[in-house]
Amino acid sequence: MKSDSIVIIPTYNEKENIEKIIRAVFSLEKYFHILVIDDGSPDGTAGIVKGLMAEEFADRLFLLERSGKLGLGTAYIMGFKWALEHDYDYVFEMDADFSHDPNDLPRLYSACADEGYDLAIGSRYVSGVNVVNWPMGRVLMSYFASKYVRFVTGFKVHDTTAGFKCYKRRVLETIELDKIRFKGYAFQIEMKFTAYKIGFKIKEVPVIFVNRREGTSKMSGGIFGEAFFGVMRLRWDGWTRKYPRKV
């Protein structure tokens, strides 16, 4: 059965979560497809997905396998191109570990499909600080990272580092995906900032972010370092770069 929406889920060692998150998305009233992009997980994550594809979800679950950990940004770029080639109108980013609640997917969809926004962001900070079970140090780092991005770039989104999003197709068609330079944490900032500079309508949808209960976090100091220095480069781009026009 055809769907207008694809949820892209990058994975690395998510055997504890991947089947649960797939079933949670597929249990929603809104009919979604899922594309898993696995970076050579040694724990067998891809094998679990293949089993579900063969036994139950051949028409709505898809898998792309990569040879190793090549970066979150490159995984999403691969997924975006795949989604465009397969004619999806709404393309979602979501984590595998239930930090993003699948029940919020229809709310992001509605912001784009019904309210006319081009990009919907599942925002932890648009209505306070809505984070559960994160260490306080990490909450503060994430919160003030978004404040830092707003201060340096003038970009008026509260949760600039959020990784729970819905794009209308035309956003991904317009952004020059091969020119997105960041691979880690800064990728999320760059995609939002680029959409903003092009002139797309953005809405922040309040969500509650819950720290993973199973599996291991993939965050590292290097990821935050890329984001910190990358924001300065984005500010320079905002002054000097010629952005594409909206399609």
C-alpha positions, 0 to 999 in steps of 0.5 A: 500500500502506497504512503505519502510519508517515509520515516528515516531511522539511522541505526548503529547497534540498536538491536534492543530497540529496532523491532519495537520502534518499527512496530510502534510506528506501524501501529499508528492510525496514520499509515507510514513507511519506514526506511532504516539506514544501518551503518554495519551494526555488529550486533545484528540490527540489520538482520532483525530488520530483514527478518521483519521485511521478509515475514511481515512488512515487505511493502512498507519497511525498507533497509539500506546498509552501509559498510561502517559508521559514516556519520549521521548526516551522510545517513540522512542525506542518503535517506533523503535522496532515496525518499525523493527517488521513491516519490514521498511527499513527507520525509521524517527524521527519527531516532531508533531509541524511543527518545522521540515518541512515535505518537508525535509523528502525526502531529508533525505530519499535520503541521506540514500537511494541514497547516501549510508549514514546510518543516516541522520540528519536534521541539524540546524547548519551545514550551520550556524544557521538556526532557526526561531522564537526561543528566542535568549536565547534558540538558544544560549543554543541549539547551545552551547549544540552541541558545548559542546557535540563536545568538550567533546566527540570528536563527529564531528556532528554539531547538536548533539541534533537534533530530525529530523532524518532518520535511515537505518534499520541496524542502529537500528538493531545493536544499542542495544536499550534496553541499551539506558539509556537516556529518554529526550534531551540526548536521541538524543545525545546518539543515534547519538553518539552510531551510530558514535562509531559503525562506521555508516556513518552519513550525516548532511542535512541542514534544517531550524528549525521553532519554533512551532506556536500552542500548548505548548513546552515540553522542561524543565530545567531537560531535559537540565540537563540530557543532560549536565551530560549525555554527560560526561557519554557518553565520559566515555562509549566511552573509556570503552564500547565495542560497537556492530559490524555493521550488 
